[in-house]
Amino acid sequence: MKKDIQIPKVEGIYIAVVHEYNAIYNSNDWNVYIINDTDVDLEMVLIVSSGYSDKKTTSVFRKRIDSLPGKSYAKIELIHEDLFALNNTFKVSFFQADKLYDKTFVFIKNTIHTGALRNVPLMDIKGVLAK
């Protein structure tokens, strides 16, 4: 029975933490984005995020995006630097071409910092990509 279940592989979808300037508050903030680097739209995107370590656990944050067009991105949340000392997970589920996809992206503790910034697909900015 298990062999009959087909779980499609998620490709071209990324979660990135980006360090960017906030003109409203005159500060540099860390923001989390979902990136759709495919040509197909994502429908009913559900994102569940949380942080954890051996001693601490954050509350669970949920976000819904009705549609994320191909070759686009959307801001998910602001993330505070204190959370970088935790493992941060982003469980992403979505429909693409009438199939349900699911993937968990993880930022291992202490991997988000200015020294780890790299080019982010589709965005003209540097950030850290989840594994």
N, CA, C and O atoms as CSV, one atom per row, in Angstrom:
chain,resi,resn,atom,element,x,y,z
A,1,MET,N,N,0.810,-1.192,0.000
A,1,MET,CA,C,0.000,0.000,0.000
A,1,MET,C,C,0.858,1.262,0.000
A,1,MET,O,O,0.584,2.186,-0.766
A,2,LYS,N,N,1.906,1.323,0.854
A,2,LYS,CA,C,2.749,2.499,0.906
A,2,LYS,C,C,3.441,2.743,-0.421
A,2,LYS,O,O,3.666,3.888,-0.813
A,3,LYS,N,N,3.779,1.656,-1.116
A,3,LYS,CA,C,4.475,1.809,-2.384
A,3,LYS,C,C,3.606,2.482,-3.442
A,3,LYS,O,O,4.126,3.003,-4.428
A,4,ASP,N,N,2.288,2.475,-3.249
A,4,ASP,CA,C,1.372,3.088,-4.205
A,4,ASP,C,C,1.203,4.591,-3.989
A,4,ASP,O,O,0.670,5.279,-4.859
A,5,ILE,N,N,1.646,5.108,-2.851
A,5,ILE,CA,C,1.506,6.533,-2.557
A,5,ILE,C,C,2.649,7.293,-3.220
A,5,ILE,O,O,3.821,7.015,-2.969
A,6,GLN,N,N,2.304,8.231,-4.048
A,6,GLN,CA,C,3.285,9.036,-4.764
A,6,GLN,C,C,3.387,10.412,-4.085
A,6,GLN,O,O,2.413,11.165,-4.045
A,7,ILE,N,N,4.553,10.724,-3.562
A,7,ILE,CA,C,4.788,12.020,-2.947
A,7,ILE,C,C,5.691,12.807,-3.884
A,7,ILE,O,O,6.863,12.470,-4.055
A,8,PRO,N,N,5.141,13.865,-4.497
A,8,PRO,CA,C,5.953,14.621,-5.450
A,8,PRO,C,C,7.068,15.397,-4.749
A,8,PRO,O,O,6.890,15.874,-3.628
A,9,LYS,N,N,8.208,15.518,-5.408
A,9,LYS,CA,C,9.367,16.217,-4.864
A,9,LYS,C,C,9.217,17.721,-5.118
A,9,LYS,O,O,8.845,18.145,-6.212
A,10,VAL,N,N,9.512,18.508,-4.095
A,10,VAL,CA,C,9.439,19.966,-4.211
A,10,VAL,C,C,10.741,20.474,-4.811
A,10,VAL,O,O,11.822,20.220,-4.279
A,11,GLU,N,N,10.631,21.190,-5.922
A,11,GLU,CA,C,11.795,21.770,-6.584
A,11,GLU,C,C,11.483,23.206,-6.982
A,11,GLU,O,O,10.367,23.517,-7.397
A,12,GLY,N,N,12.476,24.076,-6.852
A,12,GLY,CA,C,12.309,25.470,-7.264
A,12,GLY,C,C,11.586,26.344,-6.253
A,12,GLY,O,O,11.254,27.491,-6.551
A,13,ILE,N,N,11.339,25.815,-5.062
A,13,ILE,CA,C,10.695,26.578,-3.991
A,13,ILE,C,C,11.726,26.734,-2.879
A,13,ILE,O,O,12.368,25.762,-2.481
A,14,TYR,N,N,11.884,27.957,-2.378
A,14,TYR,CA,C,12.894,28.239,-1.366
A,14,TYR,C,C,12.291,29.062,-0.228
A,14,TYR,O,O,11.305,29.778,-0.403
A,15,ILE,N,N,12.919,28.934,0.942
A,15,ILE,CA,C,12.657,29.818,2.064
A,15,ILE,C,C,13.977,30.532,2.341
A,15,ILE,O,O,15.019,29.893,2.487
A,16,ALA,N,N,13.926,31.856,2.410
A,16,ALA,CA,C,15.141,32.647,2.625
A,16,ALA,C,C,14.926,33.646,3.749
A,16,ALA,O,O,13.838,34.200,3.904
A,17,VAL,N,N,15.970,33.869,4.527
A,17,VAL,CA,C,15.980,34.948,5.517
A,17,VAL,C,C,16.869,36.038,4.938
A,17,VAL,O,O,18.033,35.799,4.613
A,18,VAL,N,N,16.310,37.234,4.814
A,18,VAL,CA,C,16.970,38.340,4.135
A,18,VAL,C,C,17.172,39.487,5.125
A,18,VAL,O,O,16.276,39.814,5.904
A,19,HIS,N,N,18.361,40.093,5.084
A,19,HIS,CA,C,18.674,41.251,5.920
A,19,HIS,C,C,18.454,42.482,5.055
A,19,HIS,O,O,19.191,42.717,4.098
A,20,GLU,N,N,17.427,43.274,5.398
A,20,GLU,CA,C,17.094,44.417,4.549
A,20,GLU,C,C,16.753,45.646,5.373
A,20,GLU,O,O,16.383,45.553,6.544
A,21,TYR,N,N,16.885,46.792,4.735
A,21,TYR,CA,C,16.640,48.074,5.397
A,21,TYR,C,C,15.143,48.354,5.477
A,21,TYR,O,O,14.415,48.167,4.503
A,22,ASN,N,N,14.694,48.800,6.640
A,22,ASN,CA,C,13.302,49.184,6.862
A,22,ASN,C,C,13.255,50.703,6.972
A,22,ASN,O,O,13.662,51.267,7.988
A,23,ALA,N,N,12.757,51.368,5.928
A,23,ALA,CA,C,12.738,52.829,5.890
A,23,ALA,C,C,11.767,53.425,6.909
A,23,ALA,O,O,11.977,54.547,7.371
A,24,ILE,N,N,10.720,52.703,7.264
A,24,ILE,CA,C,9.734,53.219,8.218
A,24,ILE,C,C,10.351,53.381,9.600
A,24,ILE,O,O,10.168,54.409,10.252
A,25,TYR,N,N,11.083,52.358,10.047
A,25,TYR,CA,C,11.673,52.385,11.389
A,25,TYR,C,C,13.161,52.725,11.383
A,25,TYR,O,O,13.800,52.743,12.435
A,26,ASN,N,N,13.719,52.996,10.187
A,26,ASN,CA,C,15.127,53.356,10.052
A,26,ASN,C,C,16.027,52.301,10.711
A,26,ASN,O,O,16.909,52.624,11.508
A,27,SER,N,N,15.782,51.034,10.357
A,27,SER,CA,C,16.536,49.934,10.951
A,27,SER,C,C,16.792,48.856,9.906
A,27,SER,O,O,16.155,48.828,8.853
A,28,ASN,N,N,17.729,47.977,10.210
A,28,ASN,CA,C,17.974,46.805,9.374
A,28,ASN,C,C,17.260,45.624,10.015
A,28,ASN,O,O,17.550,45.271,11.158
A,29,ASP,N,N,16.331,45.013,9.292
A,29,ASP,CA,C,15.523,43.914,9.808
A,29,ASP,C,C,15.848,42.625,9.074
A,29,ASP,O,O,16.337,42.636,7.945
A,30,TRP,N,N,15.566,41.510,9.743
A,30,TRP,CA,C,15.654,40.191,9.133
A,30,TRP,C,C,14.233,39.749,8.810
A,30,TRP,O,O,13.388,39.684,9.703
A,31,ASN,N,N,13.962,39.445,7.547
A,31,ASN,CA,C,12.634,39.016,7.105
A,31,ASN,C,C,12.725,37.663,6.412
A,31,ASN,O,O,13.723,37.349,5.763
A,32,VAL,N,N,11.670,36.871,6.560
A,32,VAL,CA,C,11.597,35.552,5.935
A,32,VAL,C,C,10.709,35.650,4.694
A,32,VAL,O,O,9.623,36.227,4.740
A,33,TYR,N,N,11.183,35.080,3.587
A,33,TYR,CA,C,10.452,35.087,2.323
A,33,TYR,C,C,10.284,33.659,1.807
A,33,TYR,O,O,11.122,32.792,2.053
A,34,ILE,N,N,9.192,33.435,1.093
A,34,ILE,CA,C,9.036,32.222,0.295
A,34,ILE,C,C,9.243,32.631,-1.159
A,34,ILE,O,O,8.731,33.657,-1.605
A,35,ILE,N,N,9.997,31.817,-1.889
A,35,ILE,CA,C,10.347,32.128,-3.276
A,35,ILE,C,C,9.850,31.005,-4.170
A,35,ILE,O,O,10.139,29.833,-3.933
A,36,ASN,N,N,9.098,31.377,-5.204
A,36,ASN,CA,C,8.631,30.428,-6.211
A,36,ASN,C,C,9.438,30.664,-7.480
A,36,ASN,O,O,9.103,31.539,-8.279
A,37,ASP,N,N,10.492,29.892,-7.666
A,37,ASP,CA,C,11.363,30.044,-8.831
A,37,ASP,C,C,10.969,29.092,-9.955
A,37,ASP,O,O,11.796,28.728,-10.791
A,38,THR,N,N,9.693,28.691,-9.968
A,38,THR,CA,C,9.181,27.849,-11.055
A,38,THR,C,C,8.312,28.713,-11.965
A,38,THR,O,O,8.041,29.874,-11.657
A,39,ASP,N,N,7.884,28.149,-13.070
A,39,ASP,CA,C,6.998,28.865,-13.993
A,39,ASP,C,C,5.528,28.649,-13.681
A,39,ASP,O,O,4.665,29.237,-14.332
A,40,VAL,N,N,5.231,27.808,-12.691
A,40,VAL,CA,C,3.859,27.436,-12.353
A,40,VAL,C,C,3.433,28.142,-11.063
A,40,VAL,O,O,4.220,28.258,-10.124
A,41,ASP,N,N,2.186,28.611,-11.026
A,41,ASP,CA,C,1.656,29.261,-9.828
A,41,ASP,C,C,1.459,28.252,-8.703
A,41,ASP,O,O,1.136,27.090,-8.948
A,42,LEU,N,N,1.657,28.707,-7.469
A,42,LEU,CA,C,1.351,27.903,-6.289
A,42,LEU,C,C,0.020,28.381,-5.747
A,42,LEU,O,O,-0.220,29.584,-5.649
A,43,GLU,N,N,-0.843,27.449,-5.397
A,43,GLU,CA,C,-2.161,27.788,-4.869
A,43,GLU,C,C,-2.282,27.313,-3.429
A,43,GLU,O,O,-1.726,26.278,-3.059
A,44,MET,N,N,-3.011,28.074,-2.619
A,44,MET,CA,C,-3.293,27.735,-1.222
A,44,MET,C,C,-2.017,27.319,-0.480
A,44,MET,O,O,-1.901,26.194,0.004
A,45,VAL,N,N,-1.074,28.245,-0.405
A,45,VAL,CA,C,0.194,27.990,0.271
A,45,VAL,C,C,-0.017,28.145,1.777
A,45,VAL,O,O,-0.472,29.191,2.238
A,46,LEU,N,N,0.309,27.116,2.529
A,46,LEU,CA,C,0.213,27.142,3.987
A,46,LEU,C,C,1.619,26.993,4.561
A,46,LEU,O,O,2.359,26.080,4.194
A,47,ILE,N,N,1.976,27.907,5.470
A,47,ILE,CA,C,3.302,27.887,6.074
A,47,ILE,C,C,3.130,27.866,7.583
A,47,ILE,O,O,2.440,28.713,8.149
A,48,VAL,N,N,3.761,26.893,8.230
A,48,VAL,CA,C,3.728,26.767,9.686
A,48,VAL,C,C,5.176,26.841,10.157
A,48,VAL,O,O,5.997,25.996,9.802
A,49,SER,N,N,5.482,27.864,10.962
A,49,SER,CA,C,6.860,28.032,11.413
A,49,SER,C,C,6.953,27.972,12.930
A,49,SER,O,O,6.020,28.328,13.650
A,50,SER,N,N,8.110,27.511,13.391
A,50,SER,CA,C,8.380,27.471,14.829
A,50,SER,C,C,9.881,27.351,15.028
A,50,SER,O,O,10.621,26.984,14.115
A,51,GLY,N,N,10.314,27.669,16.247
A,51,GLY,CA,C,11.711,27.544,16.613
A,51,GLY,C,C,11.825,26.643,17.829
A,51,GLY,O,O,10.917,26.585,18.658
A,52,TYR,N,N,12.949,25.938,17.931
A,52,TYR,CA,C,13.103,25.028,19.060
A,52,TYR,C,C,14.575,24.755,19.346
A,52,TYR,O,O,15.432,24.894,18.474
A,53,SER,N,N,14.842,24.370,20.567
A,53,SER,CA,C,16.139,23.851,21.000
A,53,SER,C,C,15.842,22.820,22.084
A,53,SER,O,O,14.681,22.472,22.301
A,54,ASP,N,N,16.861,22.333,22.758
A,54,ASP,CA,C,16.648,21.369,23.837
A,54,ASP,C,C,15.864,21.976,24.995
A,54,ASP,O,O,15.127,21.277,25.690
A,55,LYS,N,N,16.029,23.285,25.198
A,55,LYS,CA,C,15.421,23.932,26.368
A,55,LYS,C,C,14.305,24.910,26.047
A,55,LYS,O,O,13.523,25.260,26.931
A,56,LYS,N,N,14.214,25.352,24.815
A,56,LYS,CA,C,13.230,26.378,24.459
A,56,LYS,C,C,12.418,25.962,23.238
A,56,LYS,O,O,12.888,25.238,22.361
A,57,THR,N,N,11.185,26.447,23.219
A,57,THR,CA,C,10.313,26.272,22.059
A,57,THR,C,C,9.513,27.553,21.875
A,57,THR,O,O,8.985,28.103,22.842
A,58,THR,N,N,9.422,28.030,20.639
A,58,THR,CA,C,8.631,29.229,20.374
A,58,THR,C,C,7.182,28.843,20.118
A,58,THR,O,O,6.849,27.667,19.977
A,59,SER,N,N,6.347,29.836,20.061
A,59,SER,CA,C,4.974,29.575,19.657
A,59,SER,C,C,4.962,29.290,18.153
A,59,SER,O,O,5.920,29.600,17.445
A,60,VAL,N,N,3.888,28.707,17.688
A,60,VAL,CA,C,3.748,28.347,16.280
A,60,VAL,C,C,3.112,29.520,15.536
A,60,VAL,O,O,2.137,30.109,16.002
A,61,PHE,N,N,3.675,29.849,14.381
A,61,PHE,CA,C,3.164,30.926,13.539
A,61,PHE,C,C,2.629,30.306,12.257
A,61,PHE,O,O,3.289,29.470,11.639
A,62,ARG,N,N,1.432,30.718,11.862
A,62,ARG,CA,C,0.812,30.190,10.641
A,62,ARG,C,C,0.552,31.323,9.660
A,62,ARG,O,O,0.163,32.425,10.047
A,63,LYS,N,N,0.774,31.033,8.388
A,63,LYS,CA,C,0.552,32.032,7.337
A,63,LYS,C,C,-0.058,31.337,6.133
A,63,LYS,O,O,0.350,30.234,5.769
A,64,ARG,N,N,-1.042,31.989,5.513
A,64,ARG,CA,C,-1.664,31.471,4.301
A,64,ARG,C,C,-1.484,32.484,3.179
A,64,ARG,O,O,-1.686,33.685,3.363
A,65,ILE,N,N,-1.104,31.977,2.025
A,65,ILE,CA,C,-1.013,32.795,0.821
A,65,ILE,C,C,-1.910,32.122,-0.207
A,65,ILE,O,O,-1.668,30.977,-0.586
A,66,ASP,N,N,-2.939,32.820,-0.658
A,66,ASP,CA,C,-3.898,32.216,-1.585
A,66,ASP,C,C,-3.250,31.799,-2.897
A,66,ASP,O,O,-3.522,30.716,-3.414
A,67,SER,N,N,-2.385,32.667,-3.436
A,67,SER,CA,C,-1.736,32.355,-4.708
A,67,SER,C,C,-0.370,33.022,-4.749
A,67,SER,O,O,-0.224,34.190,-4.391
A,68,LEU,N,N,0.628,32.262,-5.190
A,68,LEU,CA,C,1.975,32.795,-5.374
A,68,LEU,C,C,2.371,32.503,-6.817
A,68,LEU,O,O,2.730,31.373,-7.149
A,69,PRO,N,N,2.306,33.524,-7.676
A,69,PRO,CA,C,2.593,33.310,-9.095
A,69,PRO,C,C,4.002,32.780,-9.338
A,69,PRO,O,O,4.893,32.943,-8.505
A,70,GLY,N,N,4.184,32.148,-10.485
A,70,GLY,CA,C,5.504,31.675,-10.881
A,70,GLY,C,C,6.478,32.832,-10.965
A,70,GLY,O,O,6.098,33.948,-11.320
A,71,LYS,N,N,7.742,32.567,-10.635
A,71,LYS,CA,C,8.810,33.560,-10.667
A,71,LYS,C,C,8.496,34.775,-9.792
A,71,LYS,O,O,8.688,35.919,-10.203
A,72,SER,N,N,8.008,34.502,-8.572
A,72,SER,CA,C,7.713,35.590,-7.634
A,72,SER,C,C,8.056,35.149,-6.219
A,72,SER,O,O,8.454,34.007,-5.988
A,73,TYR,N,N,7.895,36.063,-5.283
A,73,TYR,CA,C,8.180,35.781,-3.874
A,73,TYR,C,C,7.240,36.598,-3.003
A,73,TYR,O,O,6.629,37.566,-3.457
A,74,ALA,N,N,7.134,36.186,-1.731
A,74,ALA,CA,C,6.253,36.883,-0.786
A,74,ALA,C,C,6.895,36.864,0.599
A,74,ALA,O,O,7.522,35.884,1.001
A,75,LYS,N,N,6.720,37.969,1.313
A,75,LYS,CA,C,7.233,38.050,2.680
A,75,LYS,C,C,6.329,37.241,3.591
A,75,LYS,O,O,5.104,37.349,3.528
A,76,ILE,N,N,6.951,36.422,4.445
A,76,ILE,CA,C,6.207,35.596,5.393
A,76,ILE,C,C,6.129,36.273,6.751
A,76,ILE,O,O,5.046,36.436,7.314
A,77,GLU,N,N,7.298,36.669,7.278
A,77,GLU,CA,C,7.318,37.227,8.624
A,77,GLU,C,C,8.634,37.937,8.895
A,77,GLU,O,O,9.631,37.731,8.204
A,78,LEU,N,N,8.606,38.773,9.916
A,78,LEU,CA,C,9.807,39.376,10.485
A,78,LEU,C,C,10.349,38.385,11.501
A,78,LEU,O,O,9.575,37.809,12.267
A,79,ILE,N,N,11.661,38.172,11.527
A,79,ILE,CA,C,12.234,37.242,12.485
A,79,ILE,C,C,13.267,37.983,13.333
A,79,ILE,O,O,14.137,38.673,12.803
A,80,HIS,N,N,13.164,37.836,14.635
A,80,HIS,CA,C,14.053,38.529,15.569
A,80,HIS,C,C,15.374,37.773,15.689
A,80,HIS,O,O,15.403,36.543,15.643
A,81,GLU,N,N,16.464,38.519,15.844
A,81,GLU,CA,C,17.794,37.918,15.914
A,81,GLU,C,C,17.954,36.924,17.065
A,81,GLU,O,O,18.770,36.007,16.968
A,82,ASP,N,N,17.197,37.085,18.146
A,82,ASP,CA,C,17.283,36.144,19.274
A,82,ASP,C,C,16.901,34.723,18.849
A,82,ASP,O,O,17.341,33.752,19.466
A,83,LEU,N,N,16.086,34.597,17.799
A,83,LEU,CA,C,15.653,33.278,17.341
A,83,LEU,C,C,16.715,32.541,16.534
A,83,LEU,O,O,16.555,31.353,16.251
A,84,PHE,N,N,17.789,33.218,16.162
A,84,PHE,CA,C,18.837,32.575,15.379
A,84,PHE,C,C,19.584,31.521,16.185
A,84,PHE,O,O,20.229,30.645,15.609
A,85,ALA,N,N,19.504,31.594,17.506
A,85,ALA,CA,C,20.152,30.594,18.374
A,85,ALA,C,C,19.328,29.310,18.463
A,85,ALA,O,O,19.753,28.340,19.090
A,86,LEU,N,N,18.141,29.303,17.830
A,86,LEU,CA,C,17.272,28.126,17.811
A,86,LEU,C,C,17.265,27.521,16.410
A,86,LEU,O,O,17.628,28.183,15.437
A,87,ASN,N,N,16.849,26.260,16.316
A,87,ASN,CA,C,16.540,25.663,15.024
A,87,ASN,C,C,15.182,26.216,14.607
A,87,ASN,O,O,14.227,26.157,15.381
A,88,ASN,N,N,15.087,26.751,13.398
A,88,ASN,CA,C,13.835,27.332,12.915
A,88,ASN,C,C,13.313,26.517,11.742
A,88,ASN,O,O,14.005,26.354,10.737
A,89,THR,N,N,12.085,26.001,11.871
A,89,THR,CA,C,11.493,25.186,10.815
A,89,THR,C,C,10.343,25.929,10.151
A,89,THR,O,O,9.610,26.680,10.794
A,90,PHE,N,N,10.204,25.706,8.867
A,90,PHE,CA,C,9.111,26.263,8.075
A,90,PHE,C,C,8.515,25.108,7.274
A,90,PHE,O,O,9.111,24.645,6.301
A,91,LYS,N,N,7.341,24.650,7.687
A,91,LYS,CA,C,6.648,23.570,6.990
A,91,LYS,C,C,5.739,24.209,5.948
A,91,LYS,O,O,4.831,24.972,6.278
A,92,VAL,N,N,5.997,23.886,4.697
A,92,VAL,CA,C,5.287,24.514,3.587
A,92,VAL,C,C,4.482,23.465,2.831
A,92,VAL,O,O,5.019,22.439,2.413
A,93,SER,N,N,3.190,23.730,2.658
A,93,SER,CA,C,2.307,22.872,1.861
A,93,SER,C,C,1.613,23.749,0.823
A,93,SER,O,O,1.259,24.894,1.107
A,94,PHE,N,N,1.419,23.209,-0.376
A,94,PHE,CA,C,0.780,23.992,-1.433
A,94,PHE,C,C,0.295,23.065,-2.541
A,94,PHE,O,O,0.706,21.909,-2.641
A,95,PHE,N,N,-0.590,23.609,-3.364
A,95,PHE,CA,C,-1.036,22.917,-4.560
A,95,PHE,C,C,-0.326,23.542,-5.758
A,95,PHE,O,O,-0.224,24.762,-5.885
A,96,GLN,N,N,0.163,22.656,-6.634
A,96,GLN,CA,C,0.781,23.095,-7.877
A,96,GLN,C,C,0.310,22.141,-8.966
A,96,GLN,O,O,0.567,20.939,-8.908
A,97,ALA,N,N,-0.373,22.683,-9.949
A,97,ALA,CA,C,-0.926,21.876,-11.042
A,97,ALA,C,C,-1.777,20.725,-10.489
A,97,ALA,O,O,-1.630,19.578,-10.911
A,98,ASP,N,N,-2.661,21.039,-9.547
A,98,ASP,CA,C,-3.612,20.095,-8.953
A,98,ASP,C,C,-2.972,18.953,-8.164
A,98,ASP,O,O,-3.612,17.925,-7.942
A,99,LYS,N,N,-1.724,19.117,-7.740
A,99,LYS,CA,C,-1.071,18.145,-6.870
A,99,LYS,C,C,-0.681,18.833,-5.571
A,99,LYS,O,O,-0.292,20.001,-5.561
A,100,LEU,N,N,-0.791,18.094,-4.483
A,100,LEU,CA,C,-0.402,18.610,-3.177
A,100,LEU,C,C,1.075,18.327,-2.939
A,100,LEU,O,O,1.536,17.195,-3.084
A,101,TYR,N,N,1.807,19.372,-2.572
A,101,TYR,CA,C,3.233,19.272,-2.270
A,101,TYR,C,C,3.448,19.667,-0.811
A,101,TYR,O,O,2.677,20.439,-0.240
A,102,ASP,N,N,4.511,19.123,-0.222
A,102,ASP,CA,C,4.814,19.405,1.174
A,102,ASP,C,C,6.316,19.288,1.389
A,102,ASP,O,O,6.943,18.335,0.928
A,103,LYS,N,N,6.893,20.265,2.096
A,103,LYS,CA,C,8.324,20.205,2.403
A,103,LYS,C,C,8.584,20.996,3.671
A,103,LYS,O,O,7.958,22.028,3.917
A,104,THR,N,N,9.516,20.499,4.474
A,104,THR,CA,C,9.950,21.207,5.669
A,104,THR,C,C,11.331,21.789,5.420
A,104,THR,O,O,12.279,21.069,5.107
A,105,PHE,N,N,11.428,23.107,5.565
A,105,PHE,CA,C,12.695,23.822,5.422
A,105,PHE,C,C,13.221,24.119,6.817
A,105,PHE,O,O,12.454,24.488,7.706
A,106,VAL,N,N,14.536,23.959,7.015
A,106,VAL,CA,C,15.114,24.139,8.349
A,106,VAL,C,C,16.321,25.069,8.285
A,106,VAL,O,O,17.194,24.930,7.428
A,107,PHE,N,N,16.346,26.020,9.214
A,107,PHE,CA,C,17.538,26.815,9.476
A,107,PHE,C,C,18.126,26.261,10.768
A,107,PHE,O,O,17.553,26.458,11.839
A,108,ILE,N,N,19.256,25.576,10.682
A,108,ILE,CA,C,19.924,25.036,11.864
A,108,ILE,C,C,20.396,26.218,12.717
A,108,ILE,O,O,20.742,27.274,12.187
A,109,LYS,N,N,20.408,26.033,14.033
A,109,LYS,CA,C,20.777,27.126,14.937
A,109,LYS,C,C,22.126,27.739,14.556
A,109,LYS,O,O,23.063,27.046,14.162
A,110,ASN,N,N,22.183,29.044,14.688
A,110,ASN,CA,C,23.385,29.860,14.442
A,110,ASN,C,C,23.871,29.847,12.992
A,110,ASN,O,O,25.030,30.172,12.737
A,111,THR,N,N,23.014,29.481,12.038
A,111,THR,CA,C,23.417,29.531,10.625
A,111,THR,C,C,22.968,30.821,9.943
A,111,THR,O,O,23.369,31.100,8.813
A,112,ILE,N,N,22.144,31.598,10.622
A,112,ILE,CA,C,21.700,32.876,10.060
A,112,ILE,C,C,22.551,33.976,10.690
A,112,ILE,O,O,22.447,34.252,11.885
A,113,HIS,N,N,23.397,34.599,9.863
A,113,HIS,CA,C,24.227,35.719,10.307
A,113,HIS,C,C,24.746,36.432,9.058
A,113,HIS,O,O,24.664,35.897,7.953
A,114,THR,N,N,25.272,37.628,9.239
A,114,THR,CA,C,25.690,38.431,8.088
A,114,THR,C,C,26.822,37.764,7.291
A,114,THR,O,O,26.941,37.994,6.088
A,115,GLY,N,N,27.639,36.955,7.935
A,115,GLY,CA,C,28.708,36.260,7.219
A,115,GLY,C,C,28.210,35.152,6.311
A,115,GLY,O,O,28.947,34.695,5.438
A,116,ALA,N,N,26.972,34.710,6.498
A,116,ALA,CA,C,26.406,33.622,5.690
A,116,ALA,C,C,25.557,34.135,4.524
A,116,ALA,O,O,24.973,33.333,3.795
A,117,LEU,N,N,25.478,35.442,4.336
A,117,LEU,CA,C,24.635,36.004,3.275
A,117,LEU,C,C,25.172,35.643,1.896
A,117,LEU,O,O,26.362,35.791,1.618
A,118,ARG,N,N,24.269,35.165,1.037
A,118,ARG,CA,C,24.584,34.792,-0.339
A,118,ARG,C,C,23.476,35.336,-1.245
A,118,ARG,O,O,22.441,35.790,-0.759
A,119,ASN,N,N,23.696,35.288,-2.560
A,119,ASN,CA,C,22.653,35.704,-3.495
A,119,ASN,C,C,21.449,34.790,-3.362
A,119,ASN,O,O,21.581,33.569,-3.273
A,120,VAL,N,N,20.270,35.403,-3.349
A,120,VAL,CA,C,19.022,34.657,-3.215
A,120,VAL,C,C,18.374,34.559,-4.590
A,120,VAL,O,O,18.280,35.566,-5.293
A,121,PRO,N,N,17.916,33.351,-4.999
A,121,PRO,CA,C,17.278,33.213,-6.308
A,121,PRO,C,C,16.094,34.166,-6.462
A,121,PRO,O,O,15.285,34.331,-5.549
A,122,LEU,N,N,16.013,34.783,-7.633
A,122,LEU,CA,C,14.890,35.622,-8.041
A,122,LEU,C,C,14.855,36.992,-7.368
A,122,LEU,O,O,14.246,37.915,-7.908
A,123,MET,N,N,15.475,37.148,-6.232
A,123,MET,CA,C,15.482,38.431,-5.518
A,123,MET,C,C,16.828,39.117,-5.749
A,123,MET,O,O,17.863,38.453,-5.806
A,124,ASP,N,N,16.817,40.405,-5.878
A,124,ASP,CA,C,18.051,41.158,-6.072
A,124,ASP,C,C,18.589,41.595,-4.711
A,124,ASP,O,O,18.743,42.785,-4.440
A,125,ILE,N,N,18.870,40.606,-3.863
A,125,ILE,CA,C,19.309,40.877,-2.489
A,125,ILE,C,C,20.034,39.646,-1.964
A,125,ILE,O,O,19.909,38.555,-2.521
A,126,LYS,N,N,20.781,39.828,-0.905
A,126,LYS,CA,C,21.493,38.704,-0.300
A,126,LYS,C,C,20.726,38.206,0.927
A,126,LYS,O,O,20.057,38.975,1.617
A,127,GLY,N,N,20.840,36.901,1.179
A,127,GLY,CA,C,20.157,36.300,2.311
A,127,GLY,C,C,20.727,34.915,2.589
A,127,GLY,O,O,21.750,34.519,2.031
A,128,VAL,N,N,20.043,34.196,3.461
A,128,VAL,CA,C,20.419,32.841,3.834
A,128,VAL,C,C,19.271,31.922,3.416
A,128,VAL,O,O,18.114,32.175,3.749
A,129,LEU,N,N,19.599,30.851,2.685
A,129,LEU,CA,C,18.575,29.889,2.264
A,129,LEU,C,C,18.479,28.739,3.257
A,129,LEU,O,O,19.488,28.291,3.801
A,130,ALA,N,N,17.267,28.269,3.487
A,130,ALA,CA,C,17.037,27.115,4.376
A,130,ALA,C,C,17.455,25.845,3.658
A,130,ALA,O,O,17.492,25.783,2.429
A,131,LYS,N,N,17.768,24.835,4.455
A,131,LYS,CA,C,18.104,23.510,3.936
A,131,LYS,C,C,16.827,22.732,3.680
A,131,LYS,O,O,16.881,21.584,3.238
